[in-house]
Amino acid sequence: MILITDGGSTKCDWILMDMSGTIIFKTRTEGLNPAVFEKSLLEQRIKANIELHSKKDEVSVVHFYGAGCGTAKPASILKNVLEEFFSNAKEIKVKEDMVAAVYAATTEPGIVCILGTGSNSCYFDGDHIHMAVDSLGYILMDEASGNYFGKRLIKDYYYKRMPPEVAEDFEKRFDLNSDTIKENLYKKPNPNTYLASFAEFIFTSERNGYFYKVLTEGIQHFVETRVLCYPEAQNVPIHFIGSIAHFSDDIIRAAVWPYHLTVGNIVRRPIDGIIDYYRNDVLKVNS
């Protein structure tokens, strides 16, 4: 059986399939970003899942696509964790989440963008992925991501740029004590996922002028920095992956319009597109 995983910093989707493409189960764990989480936490989160435990000895192939897996050291750490847990697996591959985003979005040339807890983009030429900009993470980059919008909300609240009625609701939803925020950002692990938790406020509240402004400015910033950096953007569709993209469809289309760009597929959950890719391409090859 083959286990396919789409992993982020906040959550991780797993699908177990047999070699005929039949789904055995779908499950979810907490995020497994090896660039920000300690090895012990990665192990703990995998071991806590009952479905994975029940079939771990029957898994022969593991393909993990995840945030933080684009460089050798964190990818190696995660691979080691997976090898120890799925000890009978003959093949375990760990690749960056951008690969899964491409599989989920298109088989043709295009720009593929991720808008999740973090953000990223690439140009896919139909065969290979090309990255114009190395991602430097949530402190310096991650435009229009969950942690980007979370950071914006907190700053707007403290600088009193948030409308009073929105600020009142924000106070009810979150602990905005300055000591609590600083402790989570500077002393506790995983500040990126902590920041991203605030972004839910935008997408679980009724859309208003303030939220529209915040989303528009963030997505425009992303387009300017992470889409226009590709000369090919004028000639191929721009695909978007992730919940933030899904809930910001109208704003994305408005943001790319002045640049005469074409929006392609907007996929909320890349794991669904990955299933089709494996059934049509990988398992067909192996049959």
N, C-alpha and C positions, 0 to 999 in steps of 0.2 A: 504494500500500500504506500501511497505517496502523500506526504503531509506538506501543504502549501501554507505559507504564513505571510501576512502583510502586517508588519510591526511598526508602531509609532511610539512616541514618548508617553502618550496618554493611554492608548489601548492597543491591543494586538489581536487580529482576527486569524483564526486557524481553520483550515478545511482539510479533512482527511478523505481521500478518494481511493477507490481501488483502480486497478490498471485499465478497467473498461470505462472509467469516467463517472462511475456511480459514487455519489457522496455518501460517506459513512456517517460523518457528523460535521457540524459547524460549531465552533466554540470561541470563546474570547477570554483573554487574560488581560491583566494590567500591562502598561507599556513596557517594552524591553529594549530601550535604546542603550547600547553598550558604551556609547560615548559619554553618557551622563550617569548611568547607574552602576553601582558596584557589582562585581560578579556574584556575590552572595545574594543580592536582591534579585538578580536575574534568575538564579537557581530557585529561589523561594517562590517567585511568581509562577514559574513553570510547574513546579511540584505541587502547587496549590490547586491546580486544575484537575478535576476528577476525570473528565473525558480523556485528557492526554495520558493520565496515569493508566486508564483502563486499556489503552491500545498501544502503549509505548513500545512493547516488545514485538509488535506486529508491523511496525513502521519500517519500511526498507529504504525509503528515499525521503529526505527532508530538504525543501527549498525555502529558505527564509529570506524575505526581502524587507529590509528595515531601515528606519531612521538611525543615523549614527554608524551605519555599516559601510560607508564609502571609503574609509581608510583602513589600513591593514591591521593596526593594533586592536581597535575595538571589535572589528569583524572576527579576528582570531579569538578574542575572549569569548564572544558569543558562540562561535563554532565549537569551542571546547565545552561550553555548558551543554550544548545540544548533543554533542557526542557522548557525554557522560550520561545524559538522561535517556536518549534513544540509542542504547548501546548495541542493538542489533542492526541498526541502519547501515547499509552498504555505501550510501552516498549522502553527504550532508554539504549543502552549498549555502553560503551566506553572501547576499548581495545587497547593495543599497536600495532604498525604497523607490528611487527614481526608475529603476528597471521595472518594478511592478507597476508603477504609474504608466509607463509606456505600454506595457502589455495590456493594461486595462483600458487605455484610451484609443489606441490606433495600431494598425499594421502598416500604415502609409506614412510618408514624411510629414513631420509637424513639430511644433513647439509643444512640449508637455510641461505643465506647471502643477506643483503641489501646494495646496493651501490647507495645512493642518495645524497641529501644535506648532510646527515650524513651517518654513516654506522653501521652495527650490524650483529650478526650471532646467530644461535641457532642450537641445535640438535632436530629434530622431530622424535620421536620413533614410529610414526604411530598413536599415540593417544594424546601424551602430548609434550609440548615444554620444553626443558631444556636449560638454559643459563649458560655457563661455566664462563662468565665474565660479570659483570655489566658494562653497558655503562656509561662512565663519560663525554660524550659529546665532543664538538668540540675542546676544549682547550687541553684536555689530550689524547683523543682517536680519533675516527672517521677516521681511516686509509682508504685511497683510496676513500674517499668521495669527494663530490664537494667542501666542505670547506677546506679539506686537500689539494686538488690540487690547489685551489685558493691561499692558503697560500704559497704553494711551488712556484707558479709562481711569486708572489710578492717578495718573498725573493730572488729568482734567478735573478729577474730584478735588484733589489737594490744591490745585491752582484756581479752583472755583470757576472753571470754564464750563462745567457741566450744568445744564439748566436745573434750577432748584427742585422741580418735581421729579426729574430723573435722579438727581443726587439723593433725594429722600428715599426713593425706591432702592437705589444702590446700597444705601446704608442698612436697609432692612435685610438685604440678601447676603451681605458679606461683613466680616469682621474687618473694619477699616482702621483699627487702632494702629498708629504709626509703629509702635514697638512690635506688634504682631507681623506687620508687613515686612519690616526690616529683618526680623528673625527668620521669616520664611525665605527671604531673598538672599541673605548674607550668611546665615548660619545653618539652615536646614538644607538637605539634599534636594535636587530636582527643582530649582527655582523656575525653570522654563515651563514645567507643567503647572506649577503654582500660578504663574502669570496667566497661562492659557485658561485656567479655570474661571477667571473673571470675564473672559470673552463670551461665555455662555449668556451673560446678562444681555448682550446685544440681540442674540438670536432667540432668546426665550421671552423677550419683551415685545410689546407692540412697536412696530417700526415708526419712528418719528423723525423730525428734521435733524435732530442731533445725531442719532444713530446713522442716518443717511450720510451726513457730513463725515463722520468718523470712517465709515466703510469706504466712501468714495475717495477720500484722501489716501487711505491705506492702499487700496487697490490701484489707484493711479500711480502711487509710488512704486508698487510692485511692477506694474507694466513698464514704467520708465527705466527701472533698474534691472529687471530680470527677464523681460521679454524683448525690449528694443535693443538689447545687447546682441541679439542674433540678427544678422542681415537677412536671414531666410524668413524672418517673421512676416515680411511683406508678401510672401508668395505661398505660404502654407497655413493650414488652420492652427489656431492656438487652443489647445485642449487644457482643461482644468480638472484637477482631482481633489476631492476632499469635501467635508461638510461645509466649510466656510464658503467654498466656491458654489456649492449647491444652493445655499441660502442667499447668495449674493449674485445670482444669475443676471438680474437686470442691471446691477451696478457694473459688473464686468463688461457687459455689452456696451454700456455707455462709456466706460473708460477706454475701450480699444477703438471706438468709433472715430475719434479725431485723427487717429494714426492709420485709418483705412485697413485695419486688421480684421481677420475673419475668425470668429469664435467657432471652435469645433465642438467636440463632446465635452459635457460637464458631468462628471461621474462622482456621485457622493461616496460610494464605498468601492474602492478599487478591487477588493477581493472578488466581487461579482464578475468583473471583467476578466480577472485572472482565471477564473473557472473556465470560461469560454476559450481562453488562449490555450490552456492545458488540454482541454478536450479536443480542440481542433488542430493543434500543432504538436504539442509534446507527446501526448499519449498516442496520437495517430502515427507519429514517427516510431514510437516504441512498440507498436502493435505488430 
